[in-house]
Amino acid sequence: MPVRRRNDKRRDALSEDARAFLEGRPSFTQFMDDAYLADLWEKYGDSSVATWEEGDSRPRSVADQQ
């Protein structure tokens, strides 16, 4: 079954690296401090698609965890 993704218009204001981080793709944001990444995930992350915990370099897909 295809994953349904919501279109968050607030993400348009984010850099390409920040969007890549939220989608779980490699990006330079993984080298930023955990406080910045936690704030980014809190504001824009979608926990129905992926999870992120402090110390992780990028979000992990919910499907991969099952």
C-alpha positions in Angstrom: 0.0 0.0 0.0 1.4 3.4 -0.9 2.4 5.8 1.9 0.1 8.8 2.0 2.1 12.0 2.7 0.6 15.3 3.7 1.8 18.4 2.0 3.1 20.8 4.7 3.3 24.2 3.1 5.5 25.4 6.0 8.2 23.2 4.6 8.5 25.4 1.6 10.4 27.9 3.7 13.1 25.3 4.7 16.4 24.7 3.0 16.8 21.7 0.7 19.1 20.1 3.4 16.4 20.5 6.1 13.8 18.9 3.9 16.2 16.1 3.1 16.7 15.5 6.8 13.0 15.4 7.5 12.5 12.9 4.7 15.3 10.7 6.0 17.7 11.4 3.1 21.4 12.1 3.7 22.1 15.8 4.1 24.5 18.2 5.8 22.0 18.8 8.6 23.1 15.6 10.2 26.3 17.4 11.2 24.4 20.1 13.1 23.8 20.0 16.8 21.0 18.0 18.4 19.2 21.1 19.6 18.7 22.4 16.1 17.6 19.0 14.8 15.2 18.5 17.7 13.6 21.9 17.0 13.4 21.1 13.3 11.8 17.7 14.0 9.4 19.1 16.6 8.1 21.8 14.2 8.1 19.9 10.9 8.5 16.2 11.5 5.8 13.7 10.7 5.7 11.0 13.3 3.2 8.9 11.2 5.9 8.4 8.6 9.2 8.4 10.6 10.7 8.7 14.1 13.7 10.6 15.2 15.5 10.5 18.6 18.3 12.7 19.8 21.6 11.4 18.6 20.2 9.9 15.4 21.8 11.3 12.2 18.4 11.2 10.4 14.9 10.0 11.0 14.0 6.3 10.7 11.1 5.2 8.7 8.2 3.7 10.7 7.9 0.9 8.1 11.6 -0.1 8.7 11.0 -0.4 12.4 8.3 -3.0 12.1 
